[in-house]
Amino acid sequence: MVNVLGERAAETQISDTINGRTTLLLAAAVGVVVTNLFAPQTLIGLIGPSLGLAGAEVGLVAMITLLGYAAGLFLLVPLADLRENRALIVRMLGSAAVAAGIAAIAPSATMLLATLFVLGAACSAIQVLVPIAAAMARPERRGRVIGDVMGGLMLGILLSRPLASLIASAWGWRAFYGVSAAVMAVLTVVLAVWLPRRPVSSPMTYPGLIASLWRLLRCEPQLRIRALTASLAMAAFSVFWTSVALRLAQPPFELTQRGIALFELVGAGGAVVAPLFGRAGDRGWTPRATMLCHLAMIASFGLCAWAGTAVDGASTLPLIVMGAGAVLLDIGVTGDQTLGRRIVNLLNPEARGRLNGLFVGLFFLGGAVGSALAGIAWVWGGWSTISAVGILIGLLALAVDWLAPTSPRSWS
C-alpha cells in the first residue's frame, strides 16, 4: 500500500507540469525516433544489392527492425513501471543513436541485421515518452496532450518513407542512418536536460513485471477492446500503404519513385487531426468519435477503389481521389489510436508503462497481419481486392464499436 501511495505521489508531483514547448519537444522526439522503424521499407532496394542480399533475404532488412521494436515493447517498455523514467529514456535513446551510427558503417549484412534489431528495440523508448507526457498532464487535459504527441508520432510514421527516399537518393542509404544517429544523439542530450524526473517505487522484480502483462490484459477489458480496434485500424493502414506504391506505378498513374514519395507526403496531412481527437476524448465524445474514425476508414477505401479502376486516359482526377482517400484513411487510423491511447493512459497509473507496451504491441501485430494480407490480396486480385479487404477491416472495427460493452467509466 505504501508503494502504491508513493507512485501516486510521484505522479502528482509532476502532474500538470507540461507546457506547449514540452509537448512540442515530445511530439518531435517520437516523430524523429519512429522514422527508424519504417524507413527500411523504402531502403531495402538499395541496401540489398549493397550488401549482397537477394530475393527473400532483402525483406529481412525491413522485418528485423520491427521485430526488435516488438521485443522492446514487451521486454523494455515495462521497465517504465520499475525504473526512473527520464534515465530509462536517456539510456534507450542513447543506445538507439549508437546503433544507428553502427548501421551507417556496417560492413556486412549480418552486422547490419543485428544492429537494426538493437535499433528497433531501443526505439521502443517512444512508448515510454508517451506515458510520461500523459503523467505530466491533469486527467482532464490528458487527451489533448496525448493527441498532440500522437500527431508527432503519426507525422513521423508518414514522413519516414519519403524522407528516407530523398536522403538515400542524394547520398545513399548509409546517409539516412548517419543523419538519424546524429539527430538522436542531440535529442538524447536535450531530453536529459529538459524532462523532469519521474521516479517510481515498486516492489516488483523484473520477472514479476513481465509476468504481470497477461494479468493486466485479462483484467482490463477496455485495454482489450481498444487494442483490438487499434489492431484493425493498423491492419487497414498497412494494407493500403504496403500496396499503394504498386498501384501508383501502373497505368494511368505511372509515378516514379520520387512521385510516389510526394504522394506519401500527401498522406501525412492526416496526422494533424490527432490533437482534435484528443480534445474530443476529453469532452466525453469517445464513442461517437471512434465510430467516425472507422466510418472514415471504410469511406477512404471506397474512394480508393474507384480511383484504382482508372486504366487509361486522364489520371489527374483519379490521383486526386486516391490522395483524398489516403488522407481520410490516415485521419481514421490516427483518431482511433489517439482515442485508444487516452483511455489506456487513464486506466491504471501504476501500470502505465506496461499498459502502453501491451496496447502498442498488440496493434503492432495487427499492422504485421495487414502487411501479410496486402501481399496475398495483391497477388490474388490486385487493387480491387486490396480495397475490399480494407473495407472489410473497417466493418469489423465498426462491429467491435457496436458490440463492445460501454459504461461512463470505460469511456471517460
Steps between C-alpha positions, in 0.01 A plus 500: 500500500787735586662435163178571312457826690860585417437449129190716509686770689776494240245542224331786686838667538549538122132517409404801291862607452477462124482813288483571129876487447537172683209350306657613173835354605345163584300498175817574304692237696261214428470616138878489454548164672218321314653576158756227570224238506341570163785645293653155428188411301602749233877439529508125444541543125831679564621306805453156343736539201749697711546215749440204273145419610267359239147368466316432823806603705442866411174500696695424818631857506153646552377214717792485746457860619133439570576174678745687721233761571252227597757349736558842654128555553459184704841483670626859541196729516362330816814627676326840507301362795821391676768761420519880509360602163736778390810285556334211317417719199852644485657152507267365232540797265876504555508134400288577195742775391798265534318223310406735215862615480621140474234427235639786291841331479399130526732305266284190468136396485535298821627797698237730351215263589625454857540877537156575359344259750666693785396829340137386480501386864650830619243697298229357725596798720212665312261310723672632811482857373124483438414388857729760655322767294168366629627503859604864467142612423187516713244230410266755344781615267653160439318431174617832356863435595496143371337621178772761449778245557322245280489760224879503504511119503267460204678776310828316554349173376357662189811706420751221566475339156519814283771649726713187477448488123614860457812460719594170338451633147742784574769332715423128522325283758781525757445875517152448643637310799781750542254788513273301733790427739597867519143621555427240768827583681393864520149395604642285780691795646200734470263257673754431774500870581135584431295213640411492870587197707212254532598264782304183559493273802398141443564182697489295178798324349561505126374140450190586701452811290503302175274232648246768595437588134257214456316591820459859383365387164254267672382753759465811281213456251548848354862416423384196303229693314718798413792278401267301273366803314850649481626170356229508235576866418872426470424199281302724265785754503753228408279350230479838326856630537662165425323475163423853381848550352441197279176649368646847448782355290242356257301682227353753491703641792846362417665694781874486553655430840518874562137541397395225738698673777309822434172307514605359837555855620136575421390227739691671779223760510286254693731529802386855579166376638653312795468800738136543396416142592686538830280798585190307390591229751542757776145623426351152534443441128710184475224256384375724219848612399623138486213398274570802281861384465392155383245645258780718361712188442217335307433813293869538420524153350182569305660808344822315431312210343343740250830678432675169446263400220658762270689318226564751226424860411532792743657405833470834681156451655561137605832602656333783694230261622764244599681771695177605672437137591852473647447808716159374616647161592779660699245718681302193600805304615651797686170574673446141609849474648481838672167421664620153595821630656306751707283225650798272563692778676206562734459137608775438754776759566714245686513275190511767230823374343374143475159610373659705223735216411208258472281743307765585243632145479155366421415757235848450359406136443194625314727703273712193429188302409391784272833494316466126445140540379609771257743266327242223472222733385718667236604168347147364514297789359704819477376837619132409509572221748720732705210745525254224592729377778530857634124548503453167678750599769315829552171314536654269759615804700146642485364167622730519802364851570143372498559181697752613761350575844520865596451691820563855620820382669634305204449789259615774734 
